[in-house]
Amino acid sequence: MTGETLFALASAPGRAAIAVWRLSGPGVAEGIRVLTGRAPPQARRASLRQLVDPFTGIAIDQALVLWFPGPDSFTGEDSAELHSHGGRAVAEAIGAALGKLPGFRHAEPGEFSRRAFLNGKLDLTEAEAIADLAAAETEAQRRQALAQAGGALSGLYDGWRAELIRLRAHLEADIEFPDEDIGDPVAQLSGQIAALWASISEHLADGYRGERLRDGLTIAVVGAPNAGKSSLVNALARRDVAIVSPEAGTTRDAIEVHLDLGGYPVILVDTAGLRDASGLVEAEGIARARARAETADLVLALFAADAEPDTETLALLDERAVVVRSKADLTEPHEPPHPTGARKSESPSPAKAGEGGTRRDSDGRVRVLQPIEISVKSSSGLDTLLQTLTARVAALLADRGPPPPTRARHREALTNCLTVLAAARTAPLPELAAEELRHAADALGRITGRIDIEDMLDAIFRDFCIGK
């Protein structure tokens, strides 16, 4: 381990009641002696001390000092915290004094967590969860990150890895003792390998939920020009984020708004109005609108009550759509929208009022259920729309058991594990099957950091905030 001692402001910079400094490394005890004139306090007990600049002798502030001797600390090293007043001048003075101490340097983002990992205090999934906890903005994000930080995800992967090692040991025992007549070892273990493959495959399929919980589920707002998309986005965001104008085509690029719907993170995307473009810039905006609608998790399709349903928006309707008739305050609403290919004389499928969903019939056509009637001007129907969206989001992201993978690197390693497990089941020789099982165990080990992963550490920890 490096001989450098790290320090960083772990609380948010700027004016505050209290600022928290974190220190970790071999020089922490001496640093406390130099700054306070006294030895470190009793472990894990707060002690009020005066901090003094060791080079000028000028008092800086009175602070609470907490001492965490290694290895019983977050990083596994000698560590301390200084709780000072939160003024900017105080923080700058403490930072300057710490920077003058021999062997001390300001920590880079994630360095405390990285040292905790290198000292065996955390595995990689737990370290990633700490970053997710610090970034959590909704209740669902907090719950997922907390479960992962508590080892729920690493416990799952370590259990699978232990099973792979056990299966490999059986195969290698047959290789080492060929005189023992135990039949075909690969065939005998095939069922256990298949069961493990099924469990990992089911877990990987739940990765959609884990990554959406972490990054946010996307809802694309689509419709013709002047259907009320920007007005609705502003109303749902409760602030003016998009330009609202009676002039058609004012939205040219996608505008994203982050919302909390029932504790779930959502990215609401306002898009350009769908029509025949009048210029190159608008054409690009419409192309982007269609692209966002195609990749979105849900589509909020708006049809204005004072206009015929447009074919461009109808063409985007599928099972992801929530259909809304906007401008319901107008006096002459048109007939509910029908998907392309449906005859207007047909009645919409039975549905609860305000359901706003769609259904694909046996003939392959998408049918619109009763649209949600809203008026941004009078705020009518907005509560119903929010309840519908929240229910749809919860159906996609609600907790369904074991913790899901939360990052692309988890998904990549799990996919690799499944590939080599499939090869192990069909391997013609025990030696080949054992080698495939080794690769499968290594793939799981890379997720938690149980095997050499030095090449990915920089990429993982650089996205942490300073002080973590």
Beta strands, then each sheet from edge to edge (+ up, - down):
strand 1: 5-9
strand 2: 16-24
strand 3: 47-52
strand 4: 59-68
strand 5: 79-86
strand 6: 104-106
strand 7: 217-223
strand 8: 255-261
strand 9: 264-270
strand 10: 298-304
strand 11: 321-326
strand 12: 358-360
strand 13: 366-368
strand 14: 372-373
sheet 1: 3+ 4- 5+ 2- 1+ 6+
sheet 2: 8+ 9- 7- 10- 11- 14-
sheet 3: 12+ 13-
end
